Each structure stands twice: as structure tokens, then as C-alpha cells.
Amino acid sequence: MTPAGVGMGTWARARARVLLALALFAVVLLGAGVPLLSERARCRMFGIGCEHPSGPPPLPAAALPGRQPLTPLEAASQGAYVALGDSFSSGEGAYALPDDLAPENRCHRTSRSYVHTVSRTFEFAGGSRFFACAGARTEHFFTSKAGEPPQVEHADAGTSLITLSIGGNDLGFTKVLAGCILALPWSGACQGQDAGLEARKPVLRQELTRIVRSLRERSPRARVILLGYPRLFGEREGAALDNLGVADQRWLNAQGKELNDLVHEVARAADGELAQQGAPGSVEFIDVYSAFTGHEVGTGVPYVNGLDVDLSAFKVKIHSYHPNAAGYTALAELVTRQVRQGPGRPLNQWR
């Protein structure tokens, strides 16, 4: 529509001159550094100045309509359960079937390990796999033991739950116990091993951190749960046991507590990084130090085996100072509870 009395050609020429003038004015303003439109507006209207795709940024998964956070149990069971670690996870010390002590069972994975309870209690979409190996040290997460692949290789992108106990063999607790038992009473030889333990702890911390990072890289959505170790001896006034005086028992308990604290610190640091990054999964720690309270070595109903020596070979039997069936049942209760409860923070996974 044109103003009355103005021809179509005349109006078109006038409008063109006005638009040209406005364009020239815009060029002057832009040359002076005066923005006429925001970057987003220029991008939307003219397709220029678009450093990012036009339109608002995509919503995070948690904010998408209909998305609900997974419960800790849902996050743990959406894939496969992989059980790794040393003898306190393999089930050493509790035997019920012939296969538990069969020569070909070189990792001593037994039918009474807490792992079986976890596998039976929850339905894992990817099934369960059991690779804990008695005698394992942190190095065996990256190198072969008993003819088996490195333990980290059993974890993959489909793994949603990993449990493990590791570190006791790195600190040489079996040798430390043997040194205490074989020492002359009141000789001080037991607690004299303290310097060697302290020297090995920084190395263990580094290797535990390496294990956790490797498992997280291979299984980025998994909940990784590290177990500590139970206290072997009572904390009340007691008596000598297996050539171990009360002071030696307390020293051994204290060393076990320090090991647990070290594992806990590694897990807490790793999980803190994940939480800060908003990454899926978790690194958790189960404090089992007091799991055998009232049922330590020498009590009426112990959850742990005491010293057992093969006198003909003058050799300590392998189940000594390992949990018995009741002990693994107690550990299973703590693990299943942790699987249900989770780390106490969002897991950054949704359905």
C-alpha cells in the first residue's frame, strides 16, 4: 500500500533511498564500535557471528522432560557385576565344596565368598563375574596372576558394579603376622616391623589410585566399591593368643586400621573428583573394621580363623586369620547394604 497521490515507481524509489540511508548509518555505527544487535540476534536473523549453533544450548540430561535419577541399586544393576581383589574377596578361609580347595582353583575362589550373596541378592542385567584371587597384590590388577589376565581387564563399558579388597598383601601382612607369631615372647620383634610397613604405605596409596583410575576409565558408569579389612583381635582386655601378646594384638589392630584409613582416603578423593565433575558412577568405601566385633580370634563364636599350623611341614595353613563362613556372611550384609544405599550423593545417571 502506497501513500495517496504517490505512484508505485516513485514510492519504491523513495523506500530504496531510505533503506540505503539506514544501511549507511548502520555501517558508520558499526565502524565506531556500536553494536546494533546482539550476537545471538545477528546469528538468528542474518546467519552471521554464530560462534555456536543458533538457538539455546541443549538441556542437561537431568533437565529433560520425564527424566528421573536412577536409584543407587538401579545404577549398580543396570549392567554387569564384577568382583575383583584378594583373598578377603575370593573367600579364602571358608570352604564348603570340593571345588573350593581343588588344585586347579589356584585363586581359591570359594563358595562362601560374600560375592555369591551379592550375585544372588540382586538381578544384574549383565550378569555377574568373579575374578578375585587369593594372594593378589595391586600389581596383579595390571599383570597376570595364576595364569589369569590382569584384573582390570575384566571391567568394561558394560560393567555397572565393581567390588574389591586389595592392599593387605602389598603391605605384607601375612609376613608381618608370621614374624609376630614366630618371635620370642616379649622380644619386641613383632612391633619392630613398623618401619617396613611405613615405607610401603606411600607406594600402596599410589597403586590404589592407579587401580581406581583404570577401573573408572574402563567402566565410566560403574559404582566402584572398595572394602577395608576386619579387625582380627578384640580391643578389650584379653590374653595372649598364638604367641601374640596383648600389646602385639593391639599393634596389629592399629596397623589394620591405618590400612583401612588409607584405602578410605583414596576412595574419598576419587569420588570427590567425580562429584565435582558431575560424572556418572562413584567410588565408595565400606568400613568393615568393626564387622567382627565380639567375634574376633579367640572368642566363643569367632568370625575369623585363628592360627592353624601344619606341624608335619611346619607351615601355617592358608586359611589362618581369614574369615570363616560366618565372617563372609557378615561382610555380605555390609556389601549388600552399601549397594542399596549408595554413596550418599547423586550418581548423575537417569532413566
C-alpha positions in Angstrom: 0.0 0.0 0.0 1.4 3.4 -1.0 0.6 7.0 0.3 -2.3 8.7 -1.6 -1.2 10.5 -4.7 2.2 8.8 -4.9 2.9 6.5 -7.8 4.2 3.0 -7.4 7.5 3.8 -9.0 8.0 6.9 -7.0 7.3 5.1 -3.7 9.6 2.2 -4.5 12.5 4.7 -5.3 11.8 6.6 -2.1 11.8 3.5 0.1 15.0 2.3 -1.5 16.7 5.6 -0.7 15.6 5.4 2.9 16.9 1.8 3.3 20.2 2.8 1.7 20.5 5.7 4.2 19.8 3.4 7.1 22.3 0.9 5.9 25.0 3.6 5.5 24.1 4.8 9.0 24.5 1.3 10.4 27.9 1.0 8.7 29.0 4.2 10.4 27.8 3.0 13.8 29.4 -0.4 13.4 32.7 1.3 12.4 32.5 3.3 15.6 32.1 0.1 17.6 28.4 0.5 18.4 26.6 -2.9 18.2 23.1 -2.7 16.7 22.1 -6.3 17.5 23.3 -8.9 19.9 25.4 -11.7 18.6 22.5 -14.1 19.1 20.1 -11.8 17.2 22.6 -11.3 14.3 23.1 -15.1 14.2 19.4 -15.7 14.2 18.4 -13.0 11.7 21.4 -13.0 9.3 23.3 -16.2 10.0 26.5 -14.2 10.8 28.5 -14.1 14.0 27.5 -17.6 15.0 30.2 -18.9 17.2 27.9 -21.6 18.4 24.8 -23.2 16.7 21.8 -20.9 16.8 19.2 -21.5 19.5 19.6 -22.2 23.2 22.1 -24.7 24.4 20.8 -28.3 24.9 19.4 -29.1 28.3 21.4 -31.4 30.6 20.0 -34.9 30.7 18.7 -34.3 34.2 16.5 -31.5 33.0 14.9 -33.2 30.1 11.2 -33.9 30.5 10.4 -37.2 32.0 14.0 -37.9 33.2 14.3 -39.3 36.7 17.6 -40.1 38.6 18.5 -43.7 38.9 18.4 -45.1 42.4 21.7 -46.5 43.7 20.5 -50.0 43.2 19.3 -49.3 39.6 22.7 -47.7 38.8 24.5 -50.7 40.2 22.4 -53.4 38.5 21.9 -51.9 35.0 24.9 -53.7 33.7 27.3 -56.4 35.0 28.7 -57.1 38.4 32.5 -57.8 38.5 34.1 -59.0 41.7 37.9 -58.4 42.0 40.5 -58.3 44.7 42.5 -60.5 47.0 41.8 -63.4 49.4 39.3 -61.4 51.5 37.1 -61.2 48.4 37.9 -64.6 46.9 36.6 -66.4 50.0 39.8 -67.8 51.4 39.2 -69.4 54.8 35.7 -70.7 54.2 35.3 -73.9 52.3 32.2 -76.0 51.7 32.6 -77.7 48.4 35.4 -79.9 46.9 36.0 -77.3 44.3 36.9 -74.7 46.9 40.2 -76.5 47.5 40.7 -78.1 44.1 44.3 -77.8 42.8 43.1 -76.2 39.6 41.3 -73.4 41.7 44.6 -71.6 42.1 42.9 -68.3 43.1 41.0 -70.1 45.9 37.6 -68.6 44.9 35.3 -70.4 47.3 31.6 -71.0 47.5 31.3 -68.9 50.7 32.6 -65.6 49.5 30.4 -62.6 50.0 30.4 -62.2 46.2 27.9 -65.0 45.8 25.5 -63.3 48.2 25.7 -60.1 46.2 25.1 -62.0 43.0 22.1 -63.8 44.3 20.5 -60.8 46.1 20.4 -58.5 43.1 19.5 -59.1 39.5 22.3 -57.7 37.3 21.3 -57.0 33.7 24.7 -58.1 32.5 25.2 -61.0 34.9 28.0 -61.5 37.5 31.7 -62.3 37.1 34.0 -63.4 39.9 37.8 -62.8 39.5 39.1 -62.1 43.0 42.3 -64.1 43.6 43.9 -65.1 46.8 47.4 -63.6 47.2 46.7 -60.8 44.8 48.6 -57.5 45.2 47.9 -54.2 43.4 50.3 -55.2 40.7 48.0 -58.1 39.7 45.4 -55.6 38.5 47.9 -54.9 35.7 49.8 -58.2 35.4 48.8 -61.8 35.2 48.5 -64.0 38.4 47.8 -67.7 38.5 47.7 -67.8 34.7 44.8 -65.3 34.6 44.6 -61.9 32.8 45.2 -58.7 34.8 42.2 -58.0 36.9 41.4 -54.6 35.4 40.8 -56.3 32.0 37.6 -57.9 33.4 36.0 -54.4 33.7 34.4 -52.9 30.6 31.9 -50.3 29.5 29.0 -52.7 30.4 30.1 -53.0 34.0 27.9 -51.2 36.5 29.2 -52.6 39.8 32.7 -53.5 40.9 33.7 -54.7 44.4 37.2 -55.3 45.6 39.5 -55.6 48.5 43.2 -55.0 48.0 46.3 -53.7 49.8 46.9 -56.2 52.6 49.4 -58.3 50.6 51.2 -55.1 49.4 51.9 -54.2 53.0 53.0 -57.8 53.6 50.5 -58.5 56.4 50.9 -62.3 56.0 54.7 -62.0 56.6 54.1 -59.5 59.4 51.8 -61.9 61.2 54.2 -64.7 60.7 57.0 -62.6 62.1 54.9 -61.8 65.2 53.9 -65.5 65.7 57.5 -66.8 65.3 59.0 -64.1 67.5 60.1 -64.9 71.0 57.5 -63.8 73.5 58.1 -60.2 74.7 61.0 -59.8 72.3 59.6 -56.8 70.6 60.2 -58.4 67.2 56.5 -58.1 66.2 56.2 -54.3 66.6 59.7 -53.9 65.3 58.4 -54.4 61.8 56.8 -51.0 61.9 59.4 -49.3 59.8 58.9 -51.7 56.9 55.2 -51.1 56.9 55.5 -47.3 56.9 57.8 -47.4 53.9 55.4 -49.4 51.9 52.3 -47.3 52.5 53.0 -44.4 50.1 53.6 -46.9 47.3 50.3 -48.6 48.1 48.5 -45.2 48.0 49.8 -44.6 44.5 48.9 -48.0 43.3 45.4 -47.9 44.7 44.9 -44.5 43.0 46.1 -46.1 39.7 43.7 -49.0 40.1 40.7 -46.8 40.7 41.5 -44.6 37.8 42.0 -47.5 35.5 38.7 -49.1 36.5 36.9 -45.8 36.0 38.4 -45.4 32.6 37.2 -48.9 31.6 33.9 -48.7 33.3 32.9 -45.0 33.4 29.3 -45.6 34.6 30.2 -48.1 37.3 29.9 -47.9 41.1 33.3 -49.0 42.3 33.1 -50.2 45.9 36.3 -50.8 47.9 36.2 -52.9 51.1 38.5 -52.4 54.0 39.7 -55.3 56.3 38.1 -56.5 59.6 39.8 -56.2 62.9 41.2 -59.6 63.9 41.7 -59.2 67.6 39.4 -57.9 70.4 40.0 -54.5 71.8 39.1 -55.3 75.3 41.5 -56.7 77.9 42.5 -60.1 76.6 45.1 -62.7 76.8 48.0 -64.0 74.7 46.9 -65.8 71.5 49.0 -67.8 69.2 52.2 -66.4 70.8 50.8 -62.9 70.4 50.8 -60.8 73.5 48.1 -58.2 74.1 50.4 -55.4 73.1 51.1 -57.2 69.8 47.4 -57.8 69.1 46.7 -54.1 69.6 49.6 -53.1 67.4 48.3 -55.4 64.6 44.8 -54.0 65.0 46.2 -50.5 64.7 48.1 -51.4 61.5 44.8 -52.8 60.1 43.0 -49.5 61.0 45.7 -47.5 59.3 45.4 -49.6 56.2 41.6 -49.1 56.1 42.1 -45.3 56.5 44.5 -45.3 53.6 42.0 -47.1 51.3 39.2 -44.8 52.5 41.2 -41.7 51.7 41.9 -42.9 48.2 38.2 -43.7 47.6 37.1 -40.4 49.0 39.5 -38.4 46.9 38.5 -40.2 43.7 34.8 -39.9 44.4 35.2 -36.2 45.3 36.6 -35.6 41.8 33.7 -37.4 40.2 31.1 -35.4 42.1 32.8 -32.1 41.3 32.8 -33.0 37.6 29.2 -34.2 37.6 30.4 -37.5 36.1 28.4 -40.7 36.4 29.2 -43.5 38.8 31.0 -43.4 42.1 34.0 -44.6 44.1 32.8 -45.9 47.5 34.4 -47.4 50.6 32.9 -49.9 53.1 34.4 -49.7 56.6 34.4 -53.3 57.8 36.9 -52.8 60.5 34.4 -53.4 63.3 32.4 -56.0 61.4 33.6 -58.9 63.6 33.2 -57.1 67.0 32.6 -59.7 69.6 33.6 -62.4 67.2 37.4 -61.9 66.8 40.1 -64.6 67.1 39.8 -66.4 70.4 36.2 -65.5 71.1 33.5 -68.1 71.7 31.9 -67.7 68.3 34.7 -66.3 66.0 34.0 -64.9 62.5 37.7 -65.4 61.7 40.0 -68.4 61.7 42.9 -68.4 64.2 46.3 -69.8 63.7 46.4 -73.3 62.1 49.8 -74.9 61.6 50.7 -78.0 59.6 53.2 -79.5 62.0 54.5 -82.1 59.6 55.6 -79.3 57.2 56.0 -76.6 59.9 53.9 -74.3 57.8 51.0 -72.0 58.5 47.8 -73.1 56.7 46.4 -70.7 54.2 43.0 -70.2 56.0 44.7 -68.8 59.1 43.5 -65.3 60.0 40.9 -65.3 57.2 37.2 -65.0 57.7 35.2 -68.2 58.1 31.7 -68.8 56.7 30.1 -66.6 59.4 32.6 -63.9 58.7 31.8 -63.8 55.0 28.1 -63.6 55.8 28.8 -60.6 58.0 30.8 -59.0 55.1 28.0 -59.8 52.7 25.5 -57.9 54.8 27.6 -54.8 54.7 28.2 -55.0 50.9 24.5 -55.6 50.0 23.5 -52.7 52.3 26.0 -50.4 50.5 24.7 -51.5 47.1 21.2 -50.4 48.2 22.2 -47.2 49.9 24.8 -45.8 47.5 27.4 -43.1 48.2 25.0 -40.6 49.7 25.2 -38.2 46.8 23.7 -38.0 43.3 25.1 -40.6 40.8 24.4 -38.4 37.8 22.6 -41.2 36.0 19.0 -41.0 34.8 16.3 -43.2 33.3 
